[in-house]
């Protein structure tokens, strides 16, 4: 399971990490960055969500279906 962690840095900025858990133990942490503005924080949160989404595999592979459908409509 992966989740996004936000925390305050010593400089007062907000840090963003992606943490991976197995059971109740954190097994991996990826530091995304730190931001001192709301706009910067929003960008980091989108980037962190992209990291999480990139690790997920789709439930179904619809590529073959899409190719067949394009051939039928031609």
DSSP file (Angstrom, degrees, kcal/mol; ACC not computed):
  #  RESIDUE AA STRUCTURE BP1 BP2  ACC     N-H-->O    O-->H-N    N-H-->O    O-->H-N    TCO  KAPPA ALPHA  PHI   PSI    X-CA   Y-CA   Z-CA
    1    1 A X              0   0    0      0, 0.0    20,-3.3     0, 0.0     2,-0.4   0.000 360.0 360.0 360.0 138.7    0.0    0.0    0.0
    2    2 A X  E     +A   20   0A   0     18,-0.2     2,-0.3    50,-0.0    18,-0.2  -0.913 360.0 172.0-119.0 146.2    1.3    3.5   -0.8
    3    3 A X  E     -A   19   0A   0     16,-2.3    16,-2.8    -2,-0.4     2,-0.5  -0.972  32.6-110.2-147.9 162.6    0.3    6.8    0.7
    4    4 A X  E     -A   18   0A   0     -2,-0.3     2,-0.5    14,-0.2    14,-0.2  -0.818  28.4-161.1 -98.0 130.6    1.3   10.4    0.6
    5    5 A X  E     -A   17   0A   0     12,-3.1    12,-2.6    -2,-0.5     2,-0.4  -0.948   3.3-166.5-114.5 129.3    2.9   11.9    3.7
    6    6 A X  E     +A   16   0A   0     -2,-0.5     2,-0.3    10,-0.2    10,-0.2  -0.913  16.8 164.3-111.0 142.4    3.2   15.7    4.3
    7    7 A X  E     -A   15   0A   0      8,-1.9     8,-3.7    -2,-0.4     2,-0.4  -0.984  38.0-104.9-153.0 159.4    5.4   17.1    7.0
    8    8 A X  E     -A   14   0A   0     -2,-0.3     6,-0.2     6,-0.2     2,-0.1  -0.744  33.0-144.9 -89.1 132.5    7.0   20.3    8.2
    9    9 A X    >   -     0   0    0      4,-2.8     3,-1.5    -2,-0.4    -1,-0.0  -0.407  29.8-102.9 -86.9 170.5   10.7   20.8    7.5
   10   10 A X  T 3  S+     0   0    0      1,-0.3    -1,-0.1     2,-0.1    -2,-0.0   0.779 122.8  56.9 -65.8 -24.8   13.1   22.6    9.8
   11   11 A X  T 3  S-     0   0    0      2,-0.0    -1,-0.3     1,-0.0     3,-0.1   0.511 122.0-106.3 -83.5  -3.6   13.0   25.6    7.5
   12   12 A X  S <  S+     0   0    0     -3,-1.5    -2,-0.1     1,-0.3     2,-0.0   0.368  80.1 125.7  96.4  -4.8    9.2   25.8    7.8
   13   13 A X        -     0   0    0     -5,-0.1    -4,-2.8     1,-0.1     2,-0.6  -0.268  65.1-109.5 -77.1 171.8    8.4   24.4    4.3
   14   14 A X  E     -AB   8  35A   0     21,-3.0    21,-2.3    -6,-0.2    -6,-0.2  -0.930  30.4-153.0-107.5 121.8    6.1   21.5    3.8
   15   15 A X  E     -AB   7  34A   0     -8,-3.7    -8,-1.9    -2,-0.6     2,-0.4  -0.624   3.0-153.4 -92.0 152.4    7.8   18.3    2.6
   16   16 A X  E     +AB   6  33A   0     17,-2.7    16,-2.4    -2,-0.2    17,-1.4  -0.994  16.6 172.0-129.0 130.5    6.0   15.6    0.6
   17   17 A X  E     -AB   5  31A   0    -12,-2.6   -12,-3.1    -2,-0.4     2,-0.6  -0.952  28.8-136.4-132.4 153.5    7.0   11.9    0.5
   18   18 A X  E     -AB   4  30A   0     12,-2.7    12,-2.8    -2,-0.3     2,-0.4  -0.968  28.5-165.1-106.9 121.9    5.5    8.7   -1.0
   19   19 A X  E     -AB   3  29A   0    -16,-2.8   -16,-2.3    -2,-0.6     2,-0.5  -0.877   8.5-153.4-111.8 140.3    5.6    5.9    1.6
   20   20 A X  E     -AB   2  28A   0      8,-2.9     7,-2.7    -2,-0.4     8,-1.3  -0.950  13.3-165.5-114.4 129.5    5.1    2.3    0.9
   21   21 A X  E     - B   0  26A   0    -20,-3.3     2,-0.5    -2,-0.5     5,-0.2  -0.889  16.1-167.2-116.0 144.0    3.8    0.0    3.7
   22   22 A X  E >  S- B   0  25A   0      3,-2.6     3,-1.7    -2,-0.4     2,-0.5  -0.973  78.3 -36.8-123.8 114.4    3.7   -3.8    4.0
   23   23 A X  T 3  S-     0   0    0     -2,-0.5    -2,-0.0     1,-0.2     0, 0.0  -0.615 125.5 -30.7  68.8-123.6    1.5   -4.7    6.8
   24   24 A X  T 3  S+     0   0    0     -2,-0.5     2,-0.4    -3,-0.1    -1,-0.2   0.250 119.8  94.4-108.6  12.1    2.0   -2.1    9.5
   25   25 A X  E <  S-B   22   0A   0     -3,-1.7    -3,-2.6     2,-0.0     2,-0.5  -0.894  72.0-131.0-112.2 131.8    5.7   -1.4    8.5
   26   26 A X  E     +B   21   0A   0     -2,-0.4    -5,-0.3    -5,-0.2     3,-0.1  -0.684  28.8 174.5 -76.3 122.1    7.0    1.3    6.2
   27   27 A X  E     +     0   0A   0     -7,-2.7     2,-0.3    -2,-0.5    -6,-0.2   0.626  61.5  19.2-106.4 -17.8    9.4   -0.4    3.8
   28   28 A X  E     -B   20   0A   0     -8,-1.3    -8,-2.9     2,-0.0     2,-0.4  -0.983  56.5-167.6-155.0 141.3   10.2    2.3    1.4
   29   29 A X  E     -B   19   0A   0     -2,-0.3     2,-0.5   -10,-0.2   -10,-0.2  -0.998   4.1-165.0-132.5 130.0   10.1    6.1    1.3
   30   30 A X  E     -B   18   0A   0    -12,-2.8   -12,-2.7    -2,-0.4     2,-0.6  -0.966  16.7-141.1-115.2 119.2   10.5    8.3   -1.8
   31   31 A X  E     -B   17   0A   0     -2,-0.5   -14,-0.2   -14,-0.2     3,-0.1  -0.698  19.0-178.7 -81.2 121.6   11.1   12.0   -1.1
   32   32 A X  E     -     0   0A   0    -16,-2.4     2,-0.3    -2,-0.6   -15,-0.2   0.860  48.7 -89.8 -88.2 -41.0    9.2   14.1   -3.7
   33   33 A X  E     -B   16   0A   0    -17,-1.4   -17,-2.7     2,-0.0     2,-0.3  -0.953  32.3 -94.0 157.5-174.0   10.2   17.5   -2.6
   34   34 A X  E     -B   15   0A   0     -2,-0.3     2,-0.3   -19,-0.2   -19,-0.2  -0.989  28.3-168.4-138.0 148.9    9.4   20.4   -0.4
   35   35 A X  E     -B   14   0A   0    -21,-2.3   -21,-3.0    -2,-0.3    -2,-0.0  -0.975  21.0-162.1-138.4 148.1    7.5   23.6   -1.0
   36   36 A X  S    S+     0   0    0     -2,-0.3     2,-0.3   -23,-0.2    -1,-0.1   0.358  77.3  58.5-109.7   3.1    7.0   26.9    0.8
   37   37 A X  S  > S-     0   0    0    -23,-0.1     4,-2.2     1,-0.1     5,-0.1  -0.898  82.5-119.6-129.2 161.3    3.8   28.0   -1.1
   38   38 A X  H  > S+     0   0    0     -2,-0.3     4,-2.2     2,-0.2     5,-0.1   0.865 114.8  52.5 -65.2 -36.7    0.4   26.5   -1.7
   39   39 A X  H  > S+     0   0    0      2,-0.2     4,-1.9     1,-0.2    -1,-0.2   0.930 111.0  46.4 -65.8 -45.3    0.9   26.4   -5.4
   40   40 A X  H  > S+     0   0    0      1,-0.2     4,-2.1     2,-0.2    -2,-0.2   0.881 111.7  51.9 -63.3 -38.9    4.2   24.5   -5.0
   41   41 A X  H  X S+     0   0    0     -4,-2.2     4,-2.4     1,-0.2    -1,-0.2   0.901 107.0  52.7 -65.2 -40.8    2.6   22.1   -2.6
   42   42 A X  H  X S+     0   0    0     -4,-2.2     4,-2.0     1,-0.2    -1,-0.2   0.894 109.2  50.2 -62.2 -39.6   -0.2   21.4   -5.0
   43   43 A X  H  X S+     0   0    0     -4,-1.9     4,-2.3     1,-0.2    -1,-0.2   0.913 110.8  48.8 -64.5 -42.7    2.3   20.6   -7.7
   44   44 A X  H  X S+     0   0    0     -4,-2.1     4,-2.6     1,-0.2    -2,-0.2   0.881 109.4  52.1 -65.7 -37.4    4.2   18.2   -5.4
   45   45 A X  H  X S+     0   0    0     -4,-2.4     4,-2.2     2,-0.2    -1,-0.2   0.890 110.0  48.9 -66.8 -37.9    1.0   16.5   -4.4
   46   46 A X  H  X S+     0   0    0     -4,-2.0     4,-2.0     2,-0.2    -2,-0.2   0.905 112.0  49.3 -64.9 -40.6    0.1   15.9   -8.0
   47   47 A X  H  X S+     0   0    0     -4,-2.3     4,-1.9     2,-0.2    -2,-0.2   0.912 110.8  49.7 -64.5 -42.3    3.6   14.6   -8.7
   48   48 A X  H  X S+     0   0    0     -4,-2.6     4,-2.0     1,-0.2    -2,-0.2   0.901 110.0  50.5 -63.2 -41.3    3.3   12.2   -5.7
   49   49 A X  H  X S+     0   0    0     -4,-2.2     4,-2.9     1,-0.2    -1,-0.2   0.874 107.9  54.2 -64.9 -36.0   -0.1   11.0   -6.9
   50   50 A X  H  X S+     0   0    0     -4,-2.0     4,-2.3     2,-0.2    -1,-0.2   0.870 105.9  52.4 -64.0 -37.3    1.5   10.3  -10.3
   51   51 A X  H  X S+     0   0    0     -4,-1.9     4,-0.9     2,-0.2    -2,-0.2   0.925 112.6  45.0 -63.3 -44.1    4.2    8.2   -8.7
   52   52 A X  H >X S+     0   0    0     -4,-2.0     3,-0.8     1,-0.2     4,-0.5   0.935 114.8  47.5 -65.3 -46.0    1.6    6.2   -6.9
   53   53 A X  H >< S+     0   0    0     -4,-2.9     3,-0.8     1,-0.2    -1,-0.2   0.837 105.8  59.5 -65.8 -32.8   -0.6    5.8  -10.0
   54   54 A X  H 3< S+     0   0    0     -4,-2.3    -1,-0.2     1,-0.2    -2,-0.2   0.755 102.2  53.8 -67.0 -24.4    2.4    4.9  -12.1
   55   55 A X  H << S+     0   0    0     -4,-0.9     2,-0.4    -3,-0.8    -1,-0.2   0.609  91.4  90.8 -85.1 -12.8    3.0    1.9   -9.9
   56   56 A X    <<  -     0   0    0     -3,-0.8     2,-0.3    -4,-0.5    -4,-0.0  -0.679  68.7-144.1 -87.1 135.5   -0.5    0.5  -10.3
   57   57 A X        -     0   0    0     -2,-0.4    -2,-0.1     1,-0.1    -3,-0.0  -0.756  27.4-105.4 -93.7 143.9   -1.2   -1.9  -13.1
   58   58 A X        -     0   0    0     -2,-0.3    -1,-0.1     1,-0.1     3,-0.1  -0.353  19.5-131.2 -66.5 150.0   -4.6   -1.7  -14.9
   59   59 A X  S    S+     0   0    0      1,-0.1     2,-0.4    -2,-0.0    -1,-0.1   0.841  91.2  30.9 -68.9 -33.4   -7.0   -4.4  -14.0
   60   60 A X  S    S-     0   0    0      0, 0.0     2,-0.8     0, 0.0    -1,-0.1  -0.965  70.9-139.0-129.2 143.0   -7.8   -5.1  -17.7
   61   61 A X        +     0   0    0     -2,-0.4     3,-0.3     1,-0.1     4,-0.2  -0.889  25.9 172.2 -99.3 105.7   -5.7   -4.8  -20.8
   62   62 A X     >  +     0   0    0     -2,-0.8     4,-2.4     1,-0.2     5,-0.2   0.307  48.0 102.5 -98.1   7.3   -8.0   -3.3  -23.4
   63   63 A X  H  > S+     0   0    0      1,-0.2     4,-1.9     2,-0.2    -1,-0.2   0.912  82.5  48.3 -58.8 -44.6   -5.4   -2.7  -26.1
   64   64 A X  H  > S+     0   0    0     -3,-0.3     4,-2.1     1,-0.2    -1,-0.2   0.898 111.5  50.7 -63.3 -40.4   -6.5   -5.7  -28.2
   65   65 A X  H  > S+     0   0    0     -4,-0.2     4,-2.4     1,-0.2    -1,-0.2   0.912 109.1  50.9 -62.9 -43.6  -10.1   -4.7  -27.9
   66   66 A X  H  X S+     0   0    0     -4,-2.4     4,-2.0     1,-0.2    -1,-0.2   0.874 109.7  50.0 -64.3 -38.4   -9.4   -1.1  -29.1
   67   67 A X  H  X S+     0   0    0     -4,-1.9     4,-2.0     2,-0.2    -1,-0.2   0.927 111.9  47.6 -66.3 -45.0   -7.4   -2.4  -32.2
   68   68 A X  H  X S+     0   0    0     -4,-2.1     4,-2.1     1,-0.2    -2,-0.2   0.901 111.3  51.5 -61.5 -41.4  -10.3   -4.8  -33.2
   69   69 A X  H  X S+     0   0    0     -4,-2.4     4,-1.7     1,-0.2    -1,-0.2   0.888 108.7  50.3 -65.3 -39.4  -12.8   -2.0  -32.7
   70   70 A X  H  X S+     0   0    0     -4,-2.0     4,-0.7     1,-0.2    -1,-0.2   0.893 110.8  49.7 -65.9 -39.0  -10.8    0.4  -35.0
   71   71 A X  H >< S+     0   0    0     -4,-2.0     3,-0.6     1,-0.2    -2,-0.2   0.886 110.2  50.8 -66.5 -39.3  -10.5   -2.2  -37.7
   72   72 A X  H 3< S+     0   0    0     -4,-2.1    -1,-0.2     1,-0.2    -2,-0.2   0.843 109.0  50.5 -67.5 -33.6  -14.3   -2.9  -37.6
   73   73 A X  H 3<        0   0    0     -4,-1.7    -1,-0.2     1,-0.2    -2,-0.2   0.621 360.0 360.0 -82.0 -11.0  -15.2    0.8  -37.9
   74   74 A X    <<        0   0    0     -4,-0.7    -1,-0.2    -3,-0.6    -2,-0.2   0.466 360.0 360.0 -79.6 360.0  -12.9    1.3  -41.0
